[in-house]
């Protein structure tokens, strides 16, 4: 995949939709990613793309992701329910999702592979919120 900066990056097939979505948001550029494989987390590292006028986009994206995660989990709870039905217990990673930030390295969004459908749904909602001026 080619980024707006012109850099070409390799993307794991399981998270292509998320990476394309995030890179389509003006002001955000992904820097690294991995789809994860149980028990390891999936992640995407991102930061402002250098456009000074849109440097705030990463922060607003994180805000909208957090705001939308609960609704996304509710929408995708069927996957959690299927696991509970087949095993008799809640999946230990059912609610694993977090953001971290590192000075100079941007932001990292992490999730358990089990929660990826909810993460993608929340990202789509967050992108929609941002496109409406949020």
mmCIF file of the C-alpha atoms, coordinates in Angstrom:
data_MODEL
# 
_entry.id   MODEL 
# 
loop_
_atom_site.group_PDB 
_atom_site.id 
_atom_site.type_symbol 
_atom_site.label_atom_id 
_atom_site.label_alt_id 
_atom_site.label_comp_id 
_atom_site.label_asym_id 
_atom_site.label_entity_id 
_atom_site.label_seq_id 
_atom_site.pdbx_PDB_ins_code 
_atom_site.Cartn_x 
_atom_site.Cartn_y 
_atom_site.Cartn_z 
_atom_site.occupancy 
_atom_site.B_iso_or_equiv 
_atom_site.pdbx_formal_charge 
_atom_site.auth_seq_id 
_atom_site.auth_comp_id 
_atom_site.auth_asym_id 
_atom_site.auth_atom_id 
_atom_site.pdbx_PDB_model_num 
ATOM 1   C CA . UNK A 1 1   ? 0.000   0.000   0.000  1.00 0.00 ? 1   UNK A CA 1 
ATOM 2   C CA . UNK A 1 2   ? 1.274   3.466   -0.835 1.00 0.00 ? 2   UNK A CA 1 
ATOM 3   C CA . UNK A 1 3   ? 0.856   6.217   1.789  1.00 0.00 ? 3   UNK A CA 1 
ATOM 4   C CA . UNK A 1 4   ? 0.205   9.890   0.998  1.00 0.00 ? 4   UNK A CA 1 
ATOM 5   C CA . UNK A 1 5   ? 3.854   10.536  1.866  1.00 0.00 ? 5   UNK A CA 1 
ATOM 6   C CA . UNK A 1 6   ? 4.819   8.271   -1.041 1.00 0.00 ? 6   UNK A CA 1 
ATOM 7   C CA . UNK A 1 7   ? 6.169   5.555   1.256  1.00 0.00 ? 7   UNK A CA 1 
ATOM 8   C CA . UNK A 1 8   ? 5.141   1.986   0.386  1.00 0.00 ? 8   UNK A CA 1 
ATOM 9   C CA . UNK A 1 9   ? 4.211   -0.286  3.284  1.00 0.00 ? 9   UNK A CA 1 
ATOM 10  C CA . UNK A 1 10  ? 3.180   -3.917  3.608  1.00 0.00 ? 10  UNK A CA 1 
ATOM 11  C CA . UNK A 1 11  ? -0.146  -4.508  5.394  1.00 0.00 ? 11  UNK A CA 1 
ATOM 12  C CA . UNK A 1 12  ? -1.416  -7.749  6.961  1.00 0.00 ? 12  UNK A CA 1 
ATOM 13  C CA . UNK A 1 13  ? -4.494  -8.863  5.018  1.00 0.00 ? 13  UNK A CA 1 
ATOM 14  C CA . UNK A 1 14  ? -6.645  -9.087  8.155  1.00 0.00 ? 14  UNK A CA 1 
ATOM 15  C CA . UNK A 1 15  ? -6.455  -5.337  8.829  1.00 0.00 ? 15  UNK A CA 1 
ATOM 16  C CA . UNK A 1 16  ? -6.289  -3.798  5.356  1.00 0.00 ? 16  UNK A CA 1 
ATOM 17  C CA . UNK A 1 17  ? -9.738  -2.196  5.765  1.00 0.00 ? 17  UNK A CA 1 
ATOM 18  C CA . UNK A 1 18  ? -8.718  -0.468  9.009  1.00 0.00 ? 18  UNK A CA 1 
ATOM 19  C CA . UNK A 1 19  ? -5.406  0.785   7.610  1.00 0.00 ? 19  UNK A CA 1 
ATOM 20  C CA . UNK A 1 20  ? -6.983  2.114   4.402  1.00 0.00 ? 20  UNK A CA 1 
ATOM 21  C CA . UNK A 1 21  ? -9.690  3.835   6.442  1.00 0.00 ? 21  UNK A CA 1 
ATOM 22  C CA . UNK A 1 22  ? -7.223  5.487   8.816  1.00 0.00 ? 22  UNK A CA 1 
ATOM 23  C CA . UNK A 1 23  ? -4.960  6.643   5.976  1.00 0.00 ? 23  UNK A CA 1 
ATOM 24  C CA . UNK A 1 24  ? -7.970  8.157   4.209  1.00 0.00 ? 24  UNK A CA 1 
ATOM 25  C CA . UNK A 1 25  ? -8.528  10.563  7.120  1.00 0.00 ? 25  UNK A CA 1 
ATOM 26  C CA . UNK A 1 26  ? -6.837  13.897  6.360  1.00 0.00 ? 26  UNK A CA 1 
ATOM 27  C CA . UNK A 1 27  ? -4.127  14.552  8.940  1.00 0.00 ? 27  UNK A CA 1 
ATOM 28  C CA . UNK A 1 28  ? -3.477  10.898  9.911  1.00 0.00 ? 28  UNK A CA 1 
ATOM 29  C CA . UNK A 1 29  ? -0.840  8.534   8.582  1.00 0.00 ? 29  UNK A CA 1 
ATOM 30  C CA . UNK A 1 30  ? -0.229  5.007   9.841  1.00 0.00 ? 30  UNK A CA 1 
ATOM 31  C CA . UNK A 1 31  ? 3.385   4.097   10.593 1.00 0.00 ? 31  UNK A CA 1 
ATOM 32  C CA . UNK A 1 32  ? 3.237   0.423   11.522 1.00 0.00 ? 32  UNK A CA 1 
ATOM 33  C CA . UNK A 1 33  ? 0.700   -2.321  12.062 1.00 0.00 ? 33  UNK A CA 1 
ATOM 34  C CA . UNK A 1 34  ? 0.089   -6.000  12.701 1.00 0.00 ? 34  UNK A CA 1 
ATOM 35  C CA . UNK A 1 35  ? -3.180  -7.931  12.581 1.00 0.00 ? 35  UNK A CA 1 
ATOM 36  C CA . UNK A 1 36  ? -2.171  -9.948  15.644 1.00 0.00 ? 36  UNK A CA 1 
ATOM 37  C CA . UNK A 1 37  ? -2.654  -13.627 16.219 1.00 0.00 ? 37  UNK A CA 1 
ATOM 38  C CA . UNK A 1 38  ? -4.180  -15.021 19.389 1.00 0.00 ? 38  UNK A CA 1 
ATOM 39  C CA . UNK A 1 39  ? -2.825  -14.489 22.068 1.00 0.00 ? 39  UNK A CA 1 
ATOM 40  C CA . UNK A 1 40  ? -0.897  -11.512 20.632 1.00 0.00 ? 40  UNK A CA 1 
ATOM 41  C CA . UNK A 1 41  ? -2.581  -8.164  20.145 1.00 0.00 ? 41  UNK A CA 1 
ATOM 42  C CA . UNK A 1 42  ? -3.187  -6.511  16.812 1.00 0.00 ? 42  UNK A CA 1 
ATOM 43  C CA . UNK A 1 43  ? -2.060  -2.904  16.627 1.00 0.00 ? 43  UNK A CA 1 
ATOM 44  C CA . UNK A 1 44  ? -1.710  0.132   14.433 1.00 0.00 ? 44  UNK A CA 1 
ATOM 45  C CA . UNK A 1 45  ? 0.721   2.970   15.113 1.00 0.00 ? 45  UNK A CA 1 
ATOM 46  C CA . UNK A 1 46  ? -0.312  6.331   13.699 1.00 0.00 ? 46  UNK A CA 1 
ATOM 47  C CA . UNK A 1 47  ? 0.574   9.984   13.956 1.00 0.00 ? 47  UNK A CA 1 
ATOM 48  C CA . UNK A 1 48  ? -0.107  13.347  12.356 1.00 0.00 ? 48  UNK A CA 1 
ATOM 49  C CA . UNK A 1 49  ? 0.886   13.309  8.693  1.00 0.00 ? 49  UNK A CA 1 
ATOM 50  C CA . UNK A 1 50  ? 2.836   16.558  8.804  1.00 0.00 ? 50  UNK A CA 1 
ATOM 51  C CA . UNK A 1 51  ? -0.004  18.803  7.641  1.00 0.00 ? 51  UNK A CA 1 
ATOM 52  C CA . UNK A 1 52  ? 0.151   21.439  10.385 1.00 0.00 ? 52  UNK A CA 1 
ATOM 53  C CA . UNK A 1 53  ? -3.461  22.473  9.835  1.00 0.00 ? 53  UNK A CA 1 
ATOM 54  C CA . UNK A 1 54  ? -4.688  18.948  10.573 1.00 0.00 ? 54  UNK A CA 1 
ATOM 55  C CA . UNK A 1 55  ? -2.298  17.965  13.373 1.00 0.00 ? 55  UNK A CA 1 
ATOM 56  C CA . UNK A 1 56  ? -5.287  17.575  15.696 1.00 0.00 ? 56  UNK A CA 1 
ATOM 57  C CA . UNK A 1 57  ? -6.883  14.807  13.567 1.00 0.00 ? 57  UNK A CA 1 
ATOM 58  C CA . UNK A 1 58  ? -5.148  11.990  15.488 1.00 0.00 ? 58  UNK A CA 1 
ATOM 59  C CA . UNK A 1 59  ? -6.473  13.256  18.814 1.00 0.00 ? 59  UNK A CA 1 
ATOM 60  C CA . UNK A 1 60  ? -10.004 13.679  17.486 1.00 0.00 ? 60  UNK A CA 1 
ATOM 61  C CA . UNK A 1 61  ? -9.850  10.208  15.930 1.00 0.00 ? 61  UNK A CA 1 
ATOM 62  C CA . UNK A 1 62  ? -8.871  8.703   19.308 1.00 0.00 ? 62  UNK A CA 1 
ATOM 63  C CA . UNK A 1 63  ? -11.679 10.602  21.030 1.00 0.00 ? 63  UNK A CA 1 
ATOM 64  C CA . UNK A 1 64  ? -14.291 9.342   18.566 1.00 0.00 ? 64  UNK A CA 1 
ATOM 65  C CA . UNK A 1 65  ? -12.905 5.785   18.703 1.00 0.00 ? 65  UNK A CA 1 
ATOM 66  C CA . UNK A 1 66  ? -13.289 5.709   22.482 1.00 0.00 ? 66  UNK A CA 1 
ATOM 67  C CA . UNK A 1 67  ? -16.736 7.282   22.249 1.00 0.00 ? 67  UNK A CA 1 
ATOM 68  C CA . UNK A 1 68  ? -17.868 4.690   19.683 1.00 0.00 ? 68  UNK A CA 1 
ATOM 69  C CA . UNK A 1 69  ? -16.318 1.525   21.152 1.00 0.00 ? 69  UNK A CA 1 
ATOM 70  C CA . UNK A 1 70  ? -19.186 0.617   23.487 1.00 0.00 ? 70  UNK A CA 1 
ATOM 71  C CA . UNK A 1 71  ? -21.767 0.807   20.709 1.00 0.00 ? 71  UNK A CA 1 
ATOM 72  C CA . UNK A 1 72  ? -19.482 -1.228  18.450 1.00 0.00 ? 72  UNK A CA 1 
ATOM 73  C CA . UNK A 1 73  ? -19.080 -3.934  21.108 1.00 0.00 ? 73  UNK A CA 1 
ATOM 74  C CA . UNK A 1 74  ? -22.833 -4.132  21.545 1.00 0.00 ? 74  UNK A CA 1 
ATOM 75  C CA . UNK A 1 75  ? -23.269 -4.449  17.780 1.00 0.00 ? 75  UNK A CA 1 
ATOM 76  C CA . UNK A 1 76  ? -20.655 -7.198  17.527 1.00 0.00 ? 76  UNK A CA 1 
ATOM 77  C CA . UNK A 1 77  ? -21.541 -9.050  20.694 1.00 0.00 ? 77  UNK A CA 1 
ATOM 78  C CA . UNK A 1 78  ? -22.742 -12.010 18.615 1.00 0.00 ? 78  UNK A CA 1 
ATOM 79  C CA . UNK A 1 79  ? -19.086 -13.064 18.230 1.00 0.00 ? 79  UNK A CA 1 
ATOM 80  C CA . UNK A 1 80  ? -18.669 -12.892 21.992 1.00 0.00 ? 80  UNK A CA 1 
ATOM 81  C CA . UNK A 1 81  ? -21.920 -14.780 22.500 1.00 0.00 ? 81  UNK A CA 1 
ATOM 82  C CA . UNK A 1 82  ? -20.827 -17.548 20.099 1.00 0.00 ? 82  UNK A CA 1 
ATOM 83  C CA . UNK A 1 83  ? -17.648 -18.041 22.104 1.00 0.00 ? 83  UNK A CA 1 
ATOM 84  C CA . UNK A 1 84  ? -19.560 -18.112 25.391 1.00 0.00 ? 84  UNK A CA 1 
ATOM 85  C CA . UNK A 1 85  ? -22.031 -20.641 23.981 1.00 0.00 ? 85  UNK A CA 1 
ATOM 86  C CA . UNK A 1 86  ? -19.315 -22.955 22.696 1.00 0.00 ? 86  UNK A CA 1 
ATOM 87  C CA . UNK A 1 87  ? -17.058 -22.771 25.771 1.00 0.00 ? 87  UNK A CA 1 
ATOM 88  C CA . UNK A 1 88  ? -19.406 -21.901 28.614 1.00 0.00 ? 88  UNK A CA 1 
ATOM 89  C CA . UNK A 1 89  ? -17.381 -18.831 29.586 1.00 0.00 ? 89  UNK A CA 1 
ATOM 90  C CA . UNK A 1 90  ? -16.687 -15.306 28.422 1.00 0.00 ? 90  UNK A CA 1 
ATOM 91  C CA . UNK A 1 91  ? -13.590 -14.935 26.289 1.00 0.00 ? 91  UNK A CA 1 
ATOM 92  C CA . UNK A 1 92  ? -10.768 -13.480 28.384 1.00 0.00 ? 92  UNK A CA 1 
ATOM 93  C CA . UNK A 1 93  ? -10.027 -10.883 25.706 1.00 0.00 ? 93  UNK A CA 1 
ATOM 94  C CA . UNK A 1 94  ? -13.622 -9.866  25.017 1.00 0.00 ? 94  UNK A CA 1 
ATOM 95  C CA . UNK A 1 95  ? -13.030 -6.291  26.127 1.00 0.00 ? 95  UNK A CA 1 
ATOM 96  C CA . UNK A 1 96  ? -9.335  -5.760  25.410 1.00 0.00 ? 96  UNK A CA 1 
ATOM 97  C CA . UNK A 1 97  ? -8.832  -2.502  23.564 1.00 0.00 ? 97  UNK A CA 1 
ATOM 98  C CA . UNK A 1 98  ? -6.474  0.346   24.406 1.00 0.00 ? 98  UNK A CA 1 
ATOM 99  C CA . UNK A 1 99  ? -4.637  3.414   23.202 1.00 0.00 ? 99  UNK A CA 1 
ATOM 100 C CA . UNK A 1 100 ? -1.113  4.334   24.164 1.00 0.00 ? 100 UNK A CA 1 
ATOM 101 C CA . UNK A 1 101 ? 0.973   7.327   23.220 1.00 0.00 ? 101 UNK A CA 1 
ATOM 102 C CA . UNK A 1 102 ? 4.727   7.732   23.021 1.00 0.00 ? 102 UNK A CA 1 
ATOM 103 C CA . UNK A 1 103 ? 6.335   11.134  22.770 1.00 0.00 ? 103 UNK A CA 1 
ATOM 104 C CA . UNK A 1 104 ? 7.710   11.448  19.247 1.00 0.00 ? 104 UNK A CA 1 
ATOM 105 C CA . UNK A 1 105 ? 6.251   8.124   18.103 1.00 0.00 ? 105 UNK A CA 1 
ATOM 106 C CA . UNK A 1 106 ? 2.583   9.051   17.869 1.00 0.00 ? 106 UNK A CA 1 
ATOM 107 C CA . UNK A 1 107 ? -0.242  6.844   19.056 1.00 0.00 ? 107 UNK A CA 1 
ATOM 108 C CA . UNK A 1 108 ? -0.830  3.113   19.146 1.00 0.00 ? 108 UNK A CA 1 
ATOM 109 C CA . UNK A 1 109 ? -4.253  1.501   19.010 1.00 0.00 ? 109 UNK A CA 1 
ATOM 110 C CA . UNK A 1 110 ? -4.181  -2.104  20.330 1.00 0.00 ? 110 UNK A CA 1 
ATOM 111 C CA . UNK A 1 111 ? -6.875  -4.758  20.416 1.00 0.00 ? 111 UNK A CA 1 
ATOM 112 C CA . UNK A 1 112 ? -7.277  -8.459  21.039 1.00 0.00 ? 112 UNK A CA 1 
ATOM 113 C CA . UNK A 1 113 ? -7.845  -10.267 17.758 1.00 0.00 ? 113 UNK A CA 1 
ATOM 114 C CA . UNK A 1 114 ? -11.204 -11.287 19.191 1.00 0.00 ? 114 UNK A CA 1 
ATOM 115 C CA . UNK A 1 115 ? -12.308 -7.626  19.396 1.00 0.00 ? 115 UNK A CA 1 
ATOM 116 C CA . UNK A 1 116 ? -11.213 -6.581  15.862 1.00 0.00 ? 116 UNK A CA 1 
ATOM 117 C CA . UNK A 1 117 ? -14.738 -6.435  14.338 1.00 0.00 ? 117 UNK A CA 1 
ATOM 118 C CA . UNK A 1 118 ? -15.760 -3.949  17.044 1.00 0.00 ? 118 UNK A CA 1 
ATOM 119 C CA . UNK A 1 119 ? -12.565 -1.921  16.532 1.00 0.00 ? 119 UNK A CA 1 
ATOM 120 C CA . UNK A 1 120 ? -13.204 -1.670  12.778 1.00 0.00 ? 120 UNK A CA 1 
ATOM 121 C CA . UNK A 1 121 ? -16.842 -0.658  13.348 1.00 0.00 ? 121 UNK A CA 1 
ATOM 122 C CA . UNK A 1 122 ? -15.786 2.023   15.852 1.00 0.00 ? 122 UNK A CA 1 
ATOM 123 C CA . UNK A 1 123 ? -13.128 3.298   13.426 1.00 0.00 ? 123 UNK A CA 1 
ATOM 124 C CA . UNK A 1 124 ? -15.720 3.596   10.662 1.00 0.00 ? 124 UNK A CA 1 
ATOM 125 C CA . UNK A 1 125 ? -17.992 5.557   12.993 1.00 0.00 ? 125 UNK A CA 1 
ATOM 126 C CA . UNK A 1 126 ? -15.080 7.741   14.120 1.00 0.00 ? 126 UNK A CA 1 
ATOM 127 C CA . UNK A 1 127 ? -14.129 8.497   10.501 1.00 0.00 ? 127 UNK A CA 1 
ATOM 128 C CA . UNK A 1 128 ? -17.749 9.451   9.820  1.00 0.00 ? 128 UNK A CA 1 
ATOM 129 C CA . UNK A 1 129 ? -17.783 11.731  12.858 1.00 0.00 ? 129 UNK A CA 1 
ATOM 130 C CA . UNK A 1 130 ? -14.563 13.403  11.702 1.00 0.00 ? 130 UNK A CA 1 
ATOM 131 C CA . UNK A 1 131 ? -15.883 13.932  8.178  1.00 0.00 ? 131 UNK A CA 1 
ATOM 132 C CA . UNK A 1 132 ? -18.853 15.776  9.679  1.00 0.00 ? 132 UNK A CA 1 
ATOM 133 C CA . UNK A 1 133 ? -16.515 18.279  11.305 1.00 0.00 ? 133 UNK A CA 1 
ATOM 134 C CA . UNK A 1 134 ? -16.175 16.577  14.690 1.00 0.00 ? 134 UNK A CA 1 
# 
